[in-house]
Amino acid sequence: MSSAVSIRELKQNAGPVPMHEVLHVQLETCREKTTKTGNPFYELRFADAEESLILRVWDNSPMFPTCSQLQGKTFYELKGEFGLGNDGKSVDAKKWEVRALEEHETEMVLAGSEELRRKQAADYQFIETTIDGVSDPRLKALGTKFLADFGARFRRTGAARDYHHARRGGLVEHVAQMMRSAVQICVAYDNLNRDLLVTGVLFHDVGKLWENAYVEKGFTMPFTEVSELIGHIPMGMEIVNKLWREVSEDTALSNGWEQLEPTSGRVRLHLLHMIASHHGELAFGSPLVPKTPEAQALHYIDNLDAKMEMFDRGYVVSPELAKNVYELSLIHI
């Protein structure tokens, strides 16, 4: 059986001459449309664990009748000659064919490419190890409980709907890389509270588990009532308060916490402030601006990792302005 490539690999490898490729993808939508001259065509939107693409099938294509039989949210193998469209998102295809994937093939598509699976597994392990190394027992218990209760949902949540880490499991990648930066920044600035900053990184976007979570068996990120009416920052603060109450009420965990300094109330307050202010400015959605060293550091670490990811993704699809110079404005940096 031919080895399937990811959509990202297709975009990286595609050129003016179509290449024979095999793709394993989920069909998100299949819409019949008409051109300005009234000719019908289908617009198929496919996705995998990292990217999405649009395939337009014109009425003179041998595959045009087949498109009416394709089912949305179904996983398919596409095999044929593919080239990248001028917009960097659509695909030109010739002599292609399609078949539904079997269950074991579908599971592999959901998990992503081998490289992505390996990266996300390493990232999640790094998060677990880093939280296990937190010395403040209150923050360690909080982080450990979150991973135990919500780890599966965390693993299928994107960091955003667009721009950066906008993929299944992207929030795990974002949080892990931010933690790596936070640990090193605490070496450079030893006045920072490492435990608080690391825990703030873990929880800064926790509300996105209800705003940017993908469905269990697909690449659809549905809008929800709670995300639209509350948003991820207030939701994140609510989740932290809920988890804090639960770990505080566990006497096996909380024994002796009343003697710790700073007090548990102050630790919780500073963590909540980091979540509330991590966007950095009122204009960007934060209820208030960072007012502590850890909150300021968290904001810049978050922004840095988002920008680095956007550059990385932009190099895949942005056209060259000159040799080795890319039109990265296309990704809104």
C-alpha positions, 0 to 999 in steps of 0.5 A: 500500500502506498504511504500516505502524506499529510496535507502539510507535506503535500503543501511543502512538496507541491509545485507547478507540476502535479505529483502523484500522492496518497492522502488520508483525510477527513471530508469536512464539507462538500458543497455544490456551487456555481461559477459566475457563468453558471457552471456547477462545481463542487468545493470539498474541504478536507482536513487532517491533524495539522492542516486543511485544504480545499479541492474544487471539482469542475463539471467536466471532471470524471470525478464530478458525479462521485462528489454527490456520493461523498459524506461529510465527516467521513474519512477517505483516501485520496489518490492521484496527481495533486498540485497546490493552487495559487492561493496556497490553500486549494489543490488542483487534482488530476486523475484522482480516485477516492475510497473510504478508510477502514477503522484502523486507518481512521485512528491513524489519521486522528492521531496525526503523522508519525512526526506529530504523534512523537512530538505531542507525546514528548510535549505531554510528557514534558508537561507532566514531568514539569508539573511533577517537579513543582515544589509548592504542594498547592500548585503541584496538586492543582496541576496534577488534578487538572491533568488527571481529570482533563488530560484526554480533552487537553490532548485534542484541544487547539490553541486557537481557531486560526493563526497559531497551533490551530490543530488537534493537540495544538494546545499541548504543543503550545503549553509545552513550548511555553513551559520550556521558555518559562523554565529558562527565563526563570534562570535568567530572571531569578526573582521570578517565582518558577512554580507560579510561572510554570503553573500559570503557563499550564492554566493560562488557556485552560478555558480553551478546552471548552472553546477550542476542543475538537470532537472526539472523532474528527477535526471539527471544532464546534462553537459552544454556548459557554465559549461564546457567552463567557469566553476562555479567560473567565472560563479558565478562572472558573475552572481554576477556582473549581479545581482549587476547592477540590484539592483544598478539600482533600485533607490527604493533600491539604494537610499543613497548607495553612502554615505555608507562606505565602498563604493559599489565598494569595497564591490562588489570587496571583494565579488567577491574575495571570490568567486574567491578564495574559493577553497583555492589553485591554484591547486584546481581550484581557480584563486587566493588564499584567501587574506582577512580574510573573504575569508580565513574563507569561504574557510575553512568553505566550506572545513569543511562542504564538509568533514563532509558530506563525512564522513556522507555518507561514514559511509553508504557504507564503510565496517568495518575494525574493530569494529566501524572503517570504511574504509573511504578511499573509499570515497576519504577523 
